[in-house]
Amino acid sequence: MKALVTGATGFVGSHLVRRLIADGWRVVATKRRRSSLEHLPASQIDFVEWDVSSEPSEELEKALAEVDIVFHLAGVIKSLNKDDFYRINFEGTRLLYGMASKHGNIKRFVFFSSQAAAGPSPTVEGIDESAPCKPVCHYGRSKMLAEIFLAAKEACPFTIIRPPVVFGEKDPATGELFRAVAKGWRFRIAGFLKAISLVYVEDLVEGVISAATAEIAKGRTYFFCYDEPVSLDGFFDLIEDAFDGMADGKKRLVRRLTVTAAEVKFFAALAHLFGSVFGFVPSLNLYKLPHFAQRFWTIRCDRAKRELNFKPSFSIAESIRRTLQSYLDFKKRTNSSL
Ligand SMILES: NC(=O)c1ccc[n+]([C@@H]2O[C@H](COP(=O)([O-])OP(=O)(O)OC[C@H]3O[C@@H](n4cnc5c(N)ncnc54)[C@H](OP(=O)(O)O)[C@@H]3O)[C@@H](O)[C@H]2O)c1
C-alpha cells in the first residue's frame, strides 16, 4: 500500500509515518520549504513540497495519482490570526480533496478533524459521534466546516478522525505539562477542565490505520480515546506519579497553583498581545481561551471499539510513563533540559 501523508512533519504525522513504514507501507509526505524533518526517517520517505496557501505543484498531482490512501493531517491548531484556521483547515482540505477526487486510484481520503469540531460535552459521560456539532472556537468551526464539505461529497470515499487531546513522545502541547512538573510547578483552573478525554498517540495511529483500510469506515466519523477521562488535576497527578516512579527515585516538590477563570482570561489577553507584538503564538491566547473555559471535554468511542476493534494498548498511567521516559531519553541524548 502507498500513502500520501500531509502534516507528516508534525507531532501526530511523524508517528503515523513511522508506523506506516514499520507496517511495510510506502510513504510520500508533504513538507514545506522550512519544515523540520528531525522526527522522520527521511531516507525512507519520498517528499513533495506543499504549502496549503500556495498553488499545488505538479509534483503533488503526480504523487496523488500514485497513492492508495491520503492521510490529511496538515492543519493549524493555534494561531493569532483567525483567518488562518479557515484558510488552512477548511480551504486546504477542500483543495486537497478536490485534487484527490480526480484520481480514481485513491481508495480513501482520511481527514484529521478534531474533538473541537464536536465541541465540549454537556456532561461528564461524554458525547459520541452522533451528537450535533457545537464548536466553541475558530479552530473547531474550521474543522467542522471541512467535515460538512466532505459529508456532501461522494467522488472519493472519506473517513473523518476526531482526536481528543493527544499525548505522547515529542508533543509540544502536553509536553509543556511535563516540563512544568519537571520545574516544580502544576496548576489548575478553578471550576474548569474537570474531565478531559485523552488518547495516546501510538493508539491513535493504530486506530487511524484500521479506519483507513476498513470498508465499514467509508463515510464514517470516529472518536478514539481512553474510556476514563481525567481532570487537569488528574493528568498532573499521573505525570507526577510517573516522575516519582523513575529511576532517580527523587520525590519532587511540586507547587500547586490555582488560577481563576478571570485570571486565565487576563493571561490569555496578555499573552495574545505579547505574541502579536513579538511574532510568536503562545499556547494560551484569546482564540484558545474557549478550550480552557469548559468543564467537560469528554467523548465516547464505542463506535471505534465496535467497528474497528479499537483498544488502547496500555493504561493511561503506563502511556504517560512511556512518554516521560521518551523525554528523559531525549534529554540524556542531547544533554538538554526536559
Ligand atoms: N495534537 C492533538 O492533540 C490534536 C487533537 C485533535 C486534532 N488534531 C489534528 O491532527 C492534525 C495533526 O496535529 P499535530 O498535533 O500533529 O499538529 P502539529 O504538530 O502542529 O503539525 C501540523 C502539521 O501541519 C503542517 N502545516 C501547518 N500549516 C501548514 C500549511 N500552511 N501548509 C502545509 N502544511 C502545514 C505542519 O508543517 P510544518 O512542520 O512545516 O509546520 C505540520 O506538519 C491536525 O490537523 C490537528 O488539527 C491534533
The ligand as a Tripos MOL2 file, in Angstrom:
@<TRIPOS>MOLECULE
LIG
   48    52     1     0     0
SMALL
NO_CHARGES

@<TRIPOS>ATOM
      1 N1         -2.3490   17.0350   18.7160 N.am      1 LIG1
      2 C1         -3.5980   16.9990   19.1140 C.2       1 LIG1
      3 O1         -3.8750   16.9260   20.3390 O.2       1 LIG1
      4 C2         -4.7300   17.0110   18.1150 C.ar      1 LIG1
      5 C3         -6.0400   16.8810   18.6010 C.ar      1 LIG1
      6 C4         -7.1020   16.9120   17.6900 C.ar      1 LIG1
      7 C5         -6.8490   17.0500   16.3300 C.ar      1 LIG1
      8 N2         -5.5800   17.1780   15.8840 N.ar      1 LIG1
      9 C6         -5.3710   17.3540   14.4290 C.3       1 LIG1
     10 O2         -4.4080   16.4240   13.9790 O.3       1 LIG1
     11 C7         -3.5850   17.0020   12.9590 C.3       1 LIG1
     12 C8         -2.1210   16.8800   13.3580 C.3       1 LIG1
     13 O3         -1.9380   17.5290   14.6230 O.3       1 LIG1
     14 P1         -0.4770   17.7060   15.2620 P.3       1 LIG1
     15 O4         -0.6460   17.8040   16.7230 O.co2     1 LIG1
     16 O5          0.4410   16.7090   14.6750 O.co2     1 LIG1
     17 O6         -0.1220   19.1670   14.7070 O.3       1 LIG1
     18 P2          1.3220   19.8290   14.5150 P.3       1 LIG1
     19 O7          2.3700   19.1100   15.2830 O.co2     1 LIG1
     20 O8          1.1120   21.2920   14.7750 O.co2     1 LIG1
     21 O9          1.6320   19.6010   12.9770 O.3       1 LIG1
     22 C9          0.9260   20.3160   11.9960 C.3       1 LIG1
     23 C10         1.4110   19.8610   10.6320 C.3       1 LIG1
     24 O10         0.6930   20.6210    9.6450 O.3       1 LIG1
     25 C11         1.6560   21.2380    8.7870 C.3       1 LIG1
     26 N3          1.1450   22.5390    8.3400 N.ar      1 LIG1
     27 C12         0.7590   23.5920    9.1100 C.ar      1 LIG1
     28 N4          0.4130   24.6200    8.3230 N.ar      1 LIG1
     29 C13         0.5900   24.2130    7.0310 C.ar      1 LIG1
     30 C14         0.4170   24.8430    5.7680 C.ar      1 LIG1
     31 N5          0.0180   26.1020    5.6580 N.pl3     1 LIG1
     32 N6          0.7080   24.1150    4.6700 N.ar      1 LIG1
     33 C15         1.1350   22.8280    4.7600 C.ar      1 LIG1
     34 N7          1.3450   22.1920    5.9170 N.ar      1 LIG1
     35 C16         1.0700   22.8790    7.0510 C.ar      1 LIG1
     36 C17         2.9010   21.4160    9.6500 C.3       1 LIG1
     37 O11         4.0410   21.5940    8.8110 O.3       1 LIG1
     38 P3          5.4050   22.2970    9.3480 P.3       1 LIG1
     39 O12         6.1940   21.1930   10.0140 O.co2     1 LIG1
     40 O13         6.0300   22.8350    8.1430 O.co2     1 LIG1
     41 O14         4.9930   23.3670   10.3360 O.co2     1 LIG1
     42 C18         2.9060   20.1030   10.4090 C.3       1 LIG1
     43 O15         3.4220   19.0760    9.5950 O.3       1 LIG1
     44 C19        -4.0410   18.4600   12.8140 C.3       1 LIG1
     45 O16        -4.8910   18.5740   11.6970 O.3       1 LIG1
     46 C20        -4.8030   18.7360   14.0940 C.3       1 LIG1
     47 O17        -5.8100   19.6960   13.9090 O.3       1 LIG1
     48 C21        -4.5000   17.1650   16.7520 C.ar      1 LIG1
@<TRIPOS>BOND
     1     1     2 1
     2     2     3 2
     3     2     4 1
     4     4     5 ar
     5     4    48 ar
     6     5     6 ar
     7     6     7 ar
     8     7     8 ar
     9     8     9 1
    10     8    48 ar
    11     9    10 1
    12     9    46 1
    13    10    11 1
    14    11    12 1
    15    11    44 1
    16    12    13 1
    17    13    14 1
    18    14    15 2
    19    14    16 1
    20    14    17 1
    21    17    18 1
    22    18    19 2
    23    18    20 1
    24    18    21 1
    25    21    22 1
    26    22    23 1
    27    23    24 1
    28    23    42 1
    29    24    25 1
    30    25    26 1
    31    25    36 1
    32    26    27 ar
    33    26    35 ar
    34    27    28 ar
    35    28    29 ar
    36    29    30 ar
    37    29    35 ar
    38    30    31 1
    39    30    32 ar
    40    32    33 ar
    41    33    34 ar
    42    34    35 ar
    43    36    37 1
    44    36    42 1
    45    37    38 1
    46    38    39 2
    47    38    40 1
    48    38    41 1
    49    42    43 1
    50    44    45 1
    51    44    46 1
    52    46    47 1
@<TRIPOS>SUBSTRUCTURE
     1 LIG1         1 GROUP 0 **** ****
